[in-house]
């Protein structure tokens, strides 16, 4: 079986370290894009109430660990998403 989603590459030297927070309680989150779940860490570009953010899920033994970035204007969230997909942010 081949993967259908993009893979986040290894972080590049000097990449931007994002700050990850406990998830907010938002009932109406729309997931816009995601990375492949064949890797231990999955990233999702999410949108809620006119704002965008990145969700990170670390899969492994036991329960997954879910964290989210701060909320930004949607255009900034897309910029950060592109940085993750190019290895320039983690």
N, C-alpha and C positions, 0 to 999 in steps of 0.2 A: 504494500500500500504506500502511495506517495503522499507527502504532506501537502495540504491545500493552503496553508497560511504561511506568512513570512516567518523567518527565524531571526531573533535578535542576536546579532553577532557578539563576540566577546568585546568587552569595553576596550576602547582605544586608550593608549597611555594619555594621561592628562584629561580624561573625559570629565564631564560635569557630574558631580554627585548630587542626585536629587534627594530631598528630604521626604521620608515616607512616614505617614501617620496612620493611626487606627482609622478604619473606615467610618465615614459619616453614615448616619442612618437616613438614606434617601431611597424612597420607595420607587421612584420613577426614573431610574437610571437607564439610559440607552447606550448600549455598547456599539460603537461605530466601527472599530477595527480591533484585531487581536493578533497575537503571535501564536505559532503552532504549539499545541499542548504536548508535543512529543519531548520537549525539553523540561527540565525541572522547574524553570521559572517562566511563567506566562504573563505577558503584558497586555492590557486592554486600554484602548482609547475610549473614554466614556464622556457622555454629555448629560447634563441635568440642569433644568432651569436656565438655559442660556449660557451655562458655564461648562468648561471642559476640564478633564483631569485624567490622570493615568492610574490604573489599578494594576498592582503587581501581586500575583499569586505564586507563592513558593510551594511546590508540590513535593511530597516526600512521605516518610513514615508518619502515620497519624493524620491529624487534621491539617489541611492546608493553612499557610499563614498568608493572610490577605492584608495588604497595605495600600494606601492611596496617597497621591501627591496633593498639594493644595489645589484649590479651584482657580482657574484662570478664565479670561476671555477665550472663547473657542479657538480663535486664531493662534493664540499663544500655546494652547494645548496641542494643536496640530504641529506647531514648531517643535515642541518637546517630543512628541511622538516620532517625528522625523529624526531627531537627534538619537533617540533610543534605537531606531532601526538602522542607523548608520554607525552605532557604537560610540557616539559622542556624548551620551548621557546614560547614567544608571542610577 
